[in-house]
Amino acid sequence: MTYEELKREMEKYPETMTDGERMQKYAAGEEVDHIPFSIQSNEEAMANIFGYTTAQWRNDVKVHIDVIKRRKEEFNIGGLASGLRLRTMAQAVGSEIYFPEVGIDRVIKPVLEDYDQLKTLMKDNPKKNPVFLSVLQRGIDLKAAFPEMGIAMPVAGPFTNASCIRPVEKILRDTVRHPEELHDLLKWCVDYTVAYAEMFADEFGGGGCTICDPVSCSDILGKRNYKKFSEPHLIELIEGLTQALGRKPGIHICGKTSPLWDEMSQLKVANFSVDNMEDLAAARDIMGPHFGLMGNVAPVDVMLNGTIDDVIETCKTCIIKGSEAENGYTLGTGCQVPIGTPRENFDAFIFATRKYGRGARKGCLPLGIAEEALTDVIETKE
Amino acid sequence: MATKEELLQKMSDYVFEMEDEEIADVCEEYIEAGYDPLDGILHGLVDGMNRASDMYDQEEYFVTDLLLCSDAMYAGLDVLRPHLPEDASMGDSKKAVIGVIEGDTHDIGKNLVKIMMETAGFEMYDLGRDVPIDSFIEKAKEVDADLIMMSTLMTTTMPGMRTVIEKLKEQGIRDNFKVMVGGSPISMKYAEDIGADGYSRNAVEAVEVAKKLVGIE
């Protein structure tokens, strides 16, 4: 399908509900215009589409506001975020971070080489930390510009934060060589993150939250270390965030997680975002009874490098696999959508949501999918 | 006094059990008894690492375990290596240049691949991380490498891999090297799209792919 054809097709499937209305009705088990969707952490990719560099979006609040405004106008995607990204806590406590002109920031020099320094680091008061205050201020500015939009806060999981504060190879060795110190570090990461949630709640009165914890995947940690080091602190974090924000957070863990699904099913979260390397149908069967699911369109092979048809087809497959999840399903990308993702692939994603996700109801295949299957049968008979 | 076989077994076990301190003593004992250092490396240390990699295949060991096993292996190598005769060679080793592509500093995956490749007997040239495109090619030419191995975790730096392959073509030397790529955002499809010869999802699999590419079975 060409972009022009896609645009024409899209007009056949207009939205008839606002985001808030849709979410509320879907959660209540009512039929909605289309299945809820979330294209993960899309602001950097959107900035790129609108001709801004990542640095402009990051450093200039006016650019950030323009990105949100145009995203709403051109894609009808709303929502604000002001929280702790994967490396924000590490930056706040002194790790050296490199922020490229275009691209995702990365750790250059983790601050904690030696555990002797941990006590000094722990003296920092998060509620007076300049990095935390500036992140919060960005949220205040965005909310002032878009008072009608909801604001949510992402945070990084304890193991991910720890891996940006202390060199990751040391952290992995700590699981055997310095387990006590590692637990201290992880606990501190939880407390520090919850402190930000309290600052956020004081300002905005609560809100949604997603925990991103890429380092907790089974590719890196394995089940034994997940149980021993990640899980206990993840549980503390979930409890702390729920208390501070007045609602359960969602969680996204990149990479392979299926060996941990039995354990992860016990987490008291609102939803779980499944990485694209996992099978969504299997996730639905095992984790679906415990919380909502989200996922898992491949960000690189499909969103960044795929065609319009690839995006539509993958979204359709995901809807078929995920939509019958008992506690609800949100069509989403399997991880952050990359910078460089073309505009037409965002539109293709949204089109698939409206066409195949049409007439969605929690726990059921949407009418869009059911009707197409019926049409196929009729056409075959004819 | 322990026999050679007993000491080799102990060295293998210490690697497998991640004992990076005791292993040096066993290696000293092995050398003092006058046994062949090369046998010690291949049938002691490397054997332990191979056992660890089998466990990784069976999902009993994970990245953390492989790292700790390799710490023990390198601690043993530090003792044994100086005793190798100067002209000793590990056999007809294949050479591989490895690095994380320019713009990216995530190197834990690359480091693991390097460890597993060394364990398998490859001569590794590690360019480190944030490696300029041309450095891969220059180093590969300089050491007459069999393989060029590139890794990245970031989508923004993936295109650098394609550029390396294109530059190899421009210089008319594409067929001199096998090119392998890996890293979280990379897939078999992407590897094929950019014209790489091989892709693997993890470090243990990387060795198998590398062996096939250079004709080692």
Chai-1 contact restraints between the chains, C-beta under 6 A:
chainA,res_idxA,chainB,res_idxB,connection_type,confidence,min_distance_angstrom,max_distance_angstrom,comment,restraint_id
A,G103,B,T156,contact,1.0,0.0,6.0,A-B,restraint_1
A,R106,B,T105,contact,1.0,0.0,6.0,A-B,restraint_2
A,V168,B,I108,contact,1.0,0.0,6.0,A-B,restraint_3
A,L172,B,T64,contact,1.0,0.0,6.0,A-B,restraint_4
A,L172,B,L67,contact,1.0,0.0,6.0,A-B,restraint_5
A,T175,B,T64,contact,1.0,0.0,6.0,A-B,restraint_6
A,V176,B,L68,contact,1.0,0.0,6.0,A-B,restraint_7
A,I220,B,V63,contact,1.0,0.0,6.0,A-B,restraint_8
A,G222,B,F62,contact,1.0,0.0,6.0,A-B,restraint_9
A,N225,B,T64,contact,1.0,0.0,6.0,A-B,restraint_10
A,V300,B,T155,contact,1.0,0.0,6.0,A-B,restraint_11
A,V300,B,P185,contact,1.0,0.0,6.0,A-B,restraint_12
A,D301,B,S187,contact,1.0,0.0,6.0,A-B,restraint_13
A,D301,B,K189,contact,1.0,0.0,6.0,A-B,restraint_14
A,P338,B,T155,contact,1.0,0.0,6.0,A-B,restraint_15
A,I339,B,T156,contact,1.0,0.0,6.0,A-B,restraint_16
